[in-house]
Amino acid sequence: MARHSASPSPNASPVVTRLHGAAGAENTPPASPPASPRKSPPKPALPEAALLQPPDGARLIGLSEILFAHRIGEGGAGATYLAQWNGATVAVKVAGGVCKWLESWRAEVAALTELRHPNVVEFLGCVVEPPTHCLVLQFCEGGDLYEALRRPTPPGLALKVGRGVAAGMLYLHKKNYIHRDLKSSNVLLDASGTAKLMDFGLSRQLDVDAEEQLTAETGTYRWMAPEVIRHEPYSASADVFSYAMLWFELITHEVPYADRPPLQAAVCTGLQGLRPPLPAATPPSVRSLIERCWAAPEARPSFAELVALTGDLEPALSQEERAWLDAPAGHAVSYDEMAPPRPENQPGERPAAACGDAGAASEGPPPPADLAVAVALADGARARRSSGSQIWSVPVCEPP
């Protein structure tokens, strides 16, 4: 059975932030030049005892009320099980016992308690019986999009998912949330193929009354915006960049930069200014949408614009273009014209899987050594860029 949930994975970067002060306002620029944005101080860590309790408003479910069937997903943050609860088939996401995963669990409960939308997975309640902490979620028969794209896909899937994800993300941004880990393994499909956003353990709700900059490296390298990779301030437009990478998956049925490990993919995006190549026959309207979304932060459309764009997309496509989008196996791309990937597993290197490349859903937080390499590389790149030199270096996963 397809994997139902994916583990959170980090990576980080830039662009400013003032999210909708009023419902429906989409990143509206201020009438006069604002004062220098306030960099938000890191939120104080919750004491471990507080992590064991759900946020206010979350429905509590007793562990004895759940009849577990079998495991359907697994990741660094825990495992997901098919189960029965209250006469319904549900998915139960069991948090790992490590403190950082409990913090992620609590963040996800806090987000899901507030979010109700047709394109967001439905939160039914949580189990808090230490050491057991669970999320009880709607079960989506179609599994996650990453796995769906490894099988022949039905006609209309790309357009339906593209519209659904844009609608779900618009709702999140209106609620002042940034997802920060949008990718195919964090999108579920129900029995009708409707897209459902999931995995809010890395999401962040912004302060609507203050301008705020985020700089923490959060997300998954292959889908991560360049400003996040470079540790620059970023905002909701970083999610729009990840949406472009999701569209890349929808038309190719492969992850971005599939020919190289994730940290090298980050170098391509963040330091060399590259983007994965699109198939030559990509319909112009689809190509334009993707290229707008992975442009510079200030040039990216909002999800309000993207809901309109994706709604207008299907009528604008010719019959041949719709047939191209509906290809059951997607369309392969060639990376021959890009800088070649560094040969893997050279002396002193760990295998790529050790750097978080064992499939899209398992790309977890890189080890500290890899983060140090990425930050040092970014700092060096800025110095070389200021001197006008080309950037050709690629990172190596150093032994711990």
C-alpha positions as CSV (number, residue, x, y, z in Angstrom):
1,M,0.0,0.0,0.0
2,A,1.3,3.5,-0.8
3,R,3.0,5.4,1.9
4,H,0.5,7.7,3.7
5,S,2.8,10.2,5.4
6,A,6.3,11.5,5.1
7,S,8.8,12.5,7.7
8,P,9.7,16.1,8.1
9,S,13.0,17.2,6.6
10,P,14.9,20.5,6.9
11,N,16.8,23.1,4.7
12,A,16.6,26.9,4.6
13,S,16.4,30.5,3.2
14,P,15.0,34.0,2.3
15,V,12.4,36.9,1.2
16,V,10.3,39.2,3.4
17,T,7.0,38.7,5.1
18,R,3.9,40.4,5.9
19,L,1.0,38.0,5.4
20,H,-2.6,39.0,5.0
21,G,-3.6,41.3,7.8
22,A,-7.2,41.0,6.5
23,A,-8.8,37.9,5.1
24,G,-8.2,37.7,1.3
25,A,-5.3,40.2,1.3
26,E,-2.5,38.5,-0.6
27,N,1.0,39.9,0.4
28,T,-0.3,43.5,-0.2
29,P,2.7,45.9,-0.3
30,P,2.5,48.7,2.2
31,A,1.6,52.2,0.9
32,S,4.8,53.7,2.2
33,P,8.3,52.3,2.6
34,P,8.3,50.2,5.8
35,A,10.9,50.4,8.5
36,S,13.6,47.7,8.4
37,P,11.8,44.3,8.9
38,R,12.1,42.9,12.4
39,K,13.9,39.7,12.5
40,S,11.8,37.5,14.8
41,P,13.7,36.1,17.8
42,P,13.8,32.4,18.1
43,K,10.8,31.1,19.9
44,P,11.7,29.8,23.4
45,A,11.8,26.0,23.5
46,L,8.9,24.5,25.3
47,P,9.8,22.5,28.4
48,E,9.7,18.8,27.7
49,A,6.6,18.4,30.0
50,A,4.7,20.9,27.8
51,L,5.6,19.0,24.7
52,L,3.7,16.0,26.0
53,Q,0.4,17.9,26.1
54,P,-1.6,18.9,23.0
55,P,-2.4,22.6,22.3
56,D,-5.7,24.0,23.5
57,G,-8.7,23.0,21.3
58,A,-7.3,19.7,20.1
59,R,-9.7,16.7,20.5
60,L,-8.3,14.0,22.7
61,I,-8.8,10.3,21.7
62,G,-8.0,7.4,23.9
63,L,-5.5,4.9,22.6
64,S,-7.9,2.1,23.6
65,E,-10.5,3.5,21.1
66,I,-8.2,2.7,18.2
67,L,-8.0,-0.7,16.5
68,F,-4.7,-0.8,14.6
69,A,-4.5,-2.9,11.4
70,H,-1.0,-2.5,9.9
71,R,1.8,0.0,9.2
72,I,1.4,2.0,5.9
73,G,4.2,4.5,6.3
74,E,7.4,5.1,8.1
75,G,9.9,7.9,8.6
76,G,12.4,9.5,11.0
77,A,9.5,11.3,12.9
78,G,7.6,8.1,13.5
79,A,5.3,5.6,11.7
80,T,1.7,5.7,10.2
81,Y,-0.8,2.9,10.6
82,L,-4.1,2.0,9.0
83,A,-6.6,1.7,11.8
84,Q,-10.3,1.8,12.8
85,W,-11.7,4.5,15.1
86,N,-15.3,5.4,15.8
87,G,-16.5,3.1,13.0
88,A,-14.3,4.8,10.3
89,T,-11.1,3.8,8.6
90,V,-8.4,6.3,9.6
91,A,-4.6,6.9,9.4
92,V,-2.8,7.1,12.8
93,K,0.5,8.9,12.7
94,V,2.6,7.8,15.8
95,A,5.3,10.3,16.8
96,G,8.8,9.2,17.5
97,G,9.9,9.5,21.2
98,V,12.8,11.9,20.6
99,C,12.1,15.4,22.0
100,K,12.5,17.2,18.6
101,W,9.9,14.9,17.0
102,L,7.5,15.6,19.9
103,E,8.0,19.3,19.2
104,S,7.2,18.7,15.6
105,W,4.1,16.6,16.6
106,R,2.9,19.4,18.8
107,A,3.4,22.0,16.0
108,E,1.4,19.8,13.6
109,V,-1.4,19.3,16.1
110,A,-1.5,23.1,16.6
111,A,-1.7,23.7,12.9
112,L,-4.3,21.0,12.1
113,T,-6.5,22.1,14.9
114,E,-7.0,25.4,13.1
115,L,-7.1,24.2,9.5
116,R,-10.3,23.0,7.8
117,H,-10.3,23.0,4.0
118,P,-11.2,20.5,1.2
119,N,-7.5,20.4,0.2
120,V,-6.0,19.9,3.7
121,V,-6.1,16.4,5.3
122,E,-8.8,16.3,7.9
123,F,-7.6,16.2,11.6
124,L,-9.8,14.0,13.7
125,G,-8.0,14.2,17.1
126,C,-4.8,13.2,18.9
127,V,-3.7,10.6,21.4
128,V,-1.7,11.8,24.4
129,E,-0.8,8.8,26.6
130,P,3.0,9.2,27.3
131,P,5.1,7.8,25.9
132,T,2.6,7.4,23.0
133,H,1.6,10.5,21.0
134,C,-0.5,10.1,17.8
135,L,-2.3,12.1,15.2
136,V,-5.6,10.6,14.0
137,L,-6.2,11.7,10.4
138,Q,-8.5,11.1,7.5
139,F,-7.4,8.1,5.5
140,C,-6.7,8.9,1.9
141,E,-7.1,5.8,-0.3
142,G,-4.9,7.2,-3.1
143,G,-1.8,7.4,-0.9
144,D,0.7,10.1,-1.4
145,L,1.4,11.9,-4.7
146,Y,5.1,10.7,-4.7
147,E,4.0,7.1,-4.9
148,A,1.1,7.8,-7.3
149,L,3.6,9.3,-9.8
150,R,5.6,6.0,-9.7
151,R,2.5,4.3,-11.3
152,P,0.6,5.0,-14.5
153,T,-1.5,8.1,-13.7
154,P,-5.1,8.7,-14.8
155,P,-6.1,11.5,-17.3
156,G,-6.4,14.9,-15.6
157,L,-4.3,14.2,-12.6
158,A,-1.7,17.0,-13.1
159,L,-4.3,19.7,-13.6
160,K,-6.5,18.5,-10.7
161,V,-3.6,18.2,-8.3
162,G,-2.1,21.6,-9.5
163,R,-5.5,23.3,-8.8
164,G,-6.1,21.6,-5.5
165,V,-2.6,22.3,-4.1
166,A,-2.9,25.9,-5.1
167,A,-6.3,26.2,-3.4
168,G,-5.0,24.5,-0.2
169,M,-1.9,26.7,-0.1
170,L,-3.9,29.9,-0.6
171,Y,-6.0,28.8,2.4
172,L,-2.9,28.2,4.5
173,H,-1.4,31.6,3.6
174,K,-4.7,33.3,4.4
175,K,-4.4,31.7,7.8
176,N,-0.9,33.2,8.0
177,Y,0.8,29.7,7.8
178,I,3.9,28.9,5.7
179,H,4.1,25.2,5.0
180,R,7.9,25.1,4.4
181,D,8.0,21.5,3.1
182,L,5.7,21.4,0.1
183,K,6.6,18.3,-2.1
184,S,4.9,15.3,-3.6
185,S,5.3,13.1,-0.6
186,N,3.4,15.7,1.5
187,V,0.4,15.7,-0.7
188,L,-2.2,12.9,-0.3
189,L,-4.9,11.8,-2.8
190,D,-8.3,10.7,-1.7
191,A,-10.4,8.1,-3.6
192,S,-11.5,10.7,-6.2
193,G,-8.0,12.1,-6.7
194,T,-8.5,15.3,-4.7
195,A,-5.2,16.6,-3.4
196,K,-4.9,17.0,0.4
197,L,-2.0,18.9,2.0
198,M,-0.4,17.1,4.9
199,D,2.7,17.1,7.2
200,F,2.6,20.4,9.0
201,G,5.4,19.6,11.5
202,L,7.7,22.2,9.9
203,S,4.9,24.8,9.2
204,R,5.1,28.2,10.9
205,Q,2.3,30.7,11.7
206,L,3.5,34.3,11.2
207,D,2.6,37.2,13.4
208,V,0.1,39.3,11.4
209,D,0.8,42.4,13.5
210,A,4.5,42.6,12.9
211,E,6.8,42.3,9.9
212,E,8.9,39.2,10.4
213,Q,11.8,37.5,8.7
214,L,12.4,33.8,8.8
215,T,15.9,32.5,8.3
216,A,15.9,29.0,9.7
217,E,16.9,26.3,7.2
218,T,13.7,24.3,6.9
219,G,12.3,22.0,4.2
220,T,13.8,19.5,1.8
221,Y,16.7,20.4,-0.4
222,R,15.3,19.4,-3.8
223,W,12.2,21.5,-3.3
224,M,13.7,24.3,-1.3
225,A,13.8,28.0,-2.5
226,P,17.2,29.4,-3.2
227,E,16.8,32.1,-0.5
228,V,16.2,29.4,2.0
229,I,19.3,27.5,0.9
230,R,21.4,30.6,1.2
231,H,20.1,31.3,4.8
232,E,18.6,34.7,3.7
233,P,15.3,36.0,5.0
234,Y,12.3,34.4,3.4
235,S,8.5,34.4,3.5
236,A,5.5,32.8,2.0
237,S,6.9,33.1,-1.5
238,A,9.3,30.2,-0.6
239,D,6.2,28.0,-0.7
240,V,5.5,29.2,-4.3
241,F,9.0,28.1,-5.4
242,S,8.3,24.6,-3.9
243,Y,5.0,24.6,-5.8
244,A,7.0,25.1,-9.1
245,M,9.1,22.0,-8.2
246,L,5.8,20.1,-7.5
247,W,4.7,20.9,-11.0
248,F,8.0,19.7,-12.3
249,E,7.2,16.4,-10.6
250,L,3.7,16.3,-12.1
251,I,4.9,16.5,-15.7
252,T,8.1,14.4,-15.4
253,H,7.1,11.9,-12.6
254,E,10.5,12.3,-11.1
255,V,12.0,14.4,-8.3
256,P,14.0,17.6,-9.2
257,Y,17.6,17.0,-10.0
258,A,17.1,13.2,-10.0
259,D,20.6,12.7,-11.4
260,R,22.4,14.0,-8.2
261,P,22.3,13.8,-4.4
262,P,20.1,16.4,-2.6
263,L,22.9,18.6,-1.3
264,Q,24.3,19.0,-4.8
265,A,20.7,19.8,-6.0
266,A,20.8,22.6,-3.4
267,V,24.0,24.0,-4.8
268,C,22.4,24.1,-8.3
269,T,19.4,26.0,-7.1
270,G,20.9,28.2,-4.4
271,L,24.4,29.0,-5.6
272,Q,24.5,28.4,-9.3
273,G,21.1,29.9,-10.1
274,L,20.0,26.8,-12.0
275,R,16.6,25.1,-12.4
276,P,15.9,21.6,-13.5
277,P,15.3,21.3,-17.2
278,L,11.7,21.1,-18.4
279,P,10.8,18.7,-21.2
280,A,11.1,20.3,-24.6
281,A,7.4,19.8,-25.4
282,T,6.0,21.3,-22.2
283,P,3.0,23.4,-23.2
284,P,3.9,27.1,-23.2
285,S,1.2,28.0,-20.6
286,V,2.4,25.3,-18.2
287,R,6.1,26.3,-18.8
288,S,5.2,30.0,-18.1
289,L,3.4,29.1,-14.8
290,I,6.4,27.0,-13.6
291,E,9.0,29.6,-14.6
292,R,7.1,32.4,-12.9
293,C,6.9,30.3,-9.7
294,W,10.6,29.6,-9.5
295,A,11.7,33.2,-10.4
296,A,13.1,35.6,-7.9
297,P,11.1,35.9,-4.7
298,E,9.6,39.3,-5.4
299,A,8.5,38.2,-8.9
300,R,6.7,35.0,-7.9
301,P,2.9,35.1,-8.1
302,S,0.8,34.7,-4.9
303,F,-1.4,31.6,-4.5
304,A,-4.4,33.8,-5.1
305,E,-3.0,34.4,-8.6
306,L,-2.1,30.7,-9.0
307,V,-5.6,29.6,-8.2
308,A,-6.8,31.8,-11.0
309,L,-4.0,30.7,-13.3
310,T,-4.6,27.0,-12.8
311,G,-8.3,27.5,-13.2
312,D,-7.8,29.1,-16.6
313,L,-5.2,26.5,-17.6
314,E,-7.3,23.7,-18.8
315,P,-9.6,25.7,-21.2
316,A,-6.5,27.3,-22.7
317,L,-4.8,24.0,-23.5
318,S,-5.2,22.4,-26.9
319,Q,-6.4,18.8,-27.2
320,E,-2.8,17.8,-28.0
321,E,-1.4,19.7,-25.0
322,R,-3.9,18.1,-22.7
323,A,-3.0,14.7,-24.0
324,W,0.7,15.5,-23.4
325,L,-0.1,16.4,-19.8
326,D,-2.0,13.2,-19.3
327,A,0.8,10.9,-20.4
328,P,0.6,8.0,-17.9
329,A,4.3,7.8,-17.3
330,G,5.2,11.5,-17.5
331,H,8.0,12.9,-19.7
332,A,11.7,12.2,-19.1
333,V,14.2,15.1,-18.9
334,S,17.9,15.2,-19.7
335,Y,20.4,16.9,-17.5
336,D,23.2,16.8,-20.1
337,E,23.4,20.5,-20.5
338,M,23.7,21.2,-16.8
339,A,26.9,21.1,-14.8
340,P,27.5,17.3,-14.3
341,P,26.9,15.9,-10.8
342,R,30.0,15.1,-8.8
343,P,30.8,11.3,-8.9
344,E,29.3,9.8,-5.7
345,N,31.1,7.9,-2.9
346,Q,34.6,9.1,-3.7
347,P,37.2,8.6,-0.9
348,G,36.1,10.4,2.2
349,E,32.5,10.6,1.2
350,R,29.5,8.8,2.6
351,P,26.9,7.2,0.3
352,A,24.2,9.6,-0.9
353,A,21.6,7.7,1.1
354,A,23.5,8.7,4.3
355,C,23.0,12.3,3.2
356,G,19.2,11.9,3.1
357,D,18.6,10.7,-0.5
358,A,16.9,7.3,0.1
359,G,13.8,8.4,-1.8
360,A,11.9,11.7,-1.8
361,A,10.0,11.0,1.4
362,S,13.0,10.0,3.5
363,E,15.2,13.1,2.8
364,G,15.5,14.1,6.4
365,P,17.4,16.8,8.1
366,P,21.0,16.6,7.0
367,P,23.6,15.8,9.6
368,P,25.4,18.8,11.2
369,A,28.5,18.3,9.2
370,D,26.4,18.7,6.0
371,L,24.8,21.9,7.3
372,A,28.2,23.3,8.1
373,V,29.4,22.5,4.5
374,A,26.3,24.2,3.0
375,V,26.6,27.3,5.1
376,A,30.4,27.6,4.4
377,L,29.7,27.0,0.7
378,A,27.0,29.8,0.7
379,D,29.4,32.2,2.5
380,G,32.1,31.4,0.0
381,A,29.7,31.8,-2.9
382,R,28.8,35.3,-1.9
383,A,32.4,36.3,-1.7
384,R,33.1,34.8,-5.1
385,R,29.9,36.4,-6.6
386,S,31.0,39.9,-5.3
387,S,34.4,39.4,-7.1
388,G,32.7,38.4,-10.3
389,S,34.0,34.8,-10.3
390,Q,32.1,31.8,-11.5
391,I,30.8,29.3,-8.9
392,W,31.6,25.7,-9.8
393,S,32.1,24.1,-6.4
394,V,29.9,21.3,-5.2
395,P,29.5,20.1,-1.6
396,V,30.8,16.8,-0.2
397,C,29.2,14.9,2.6
398,E,32.0,14.8,5.0
399,P,32.4,11.9,7.5
400,P,31.0,12.8,11.0
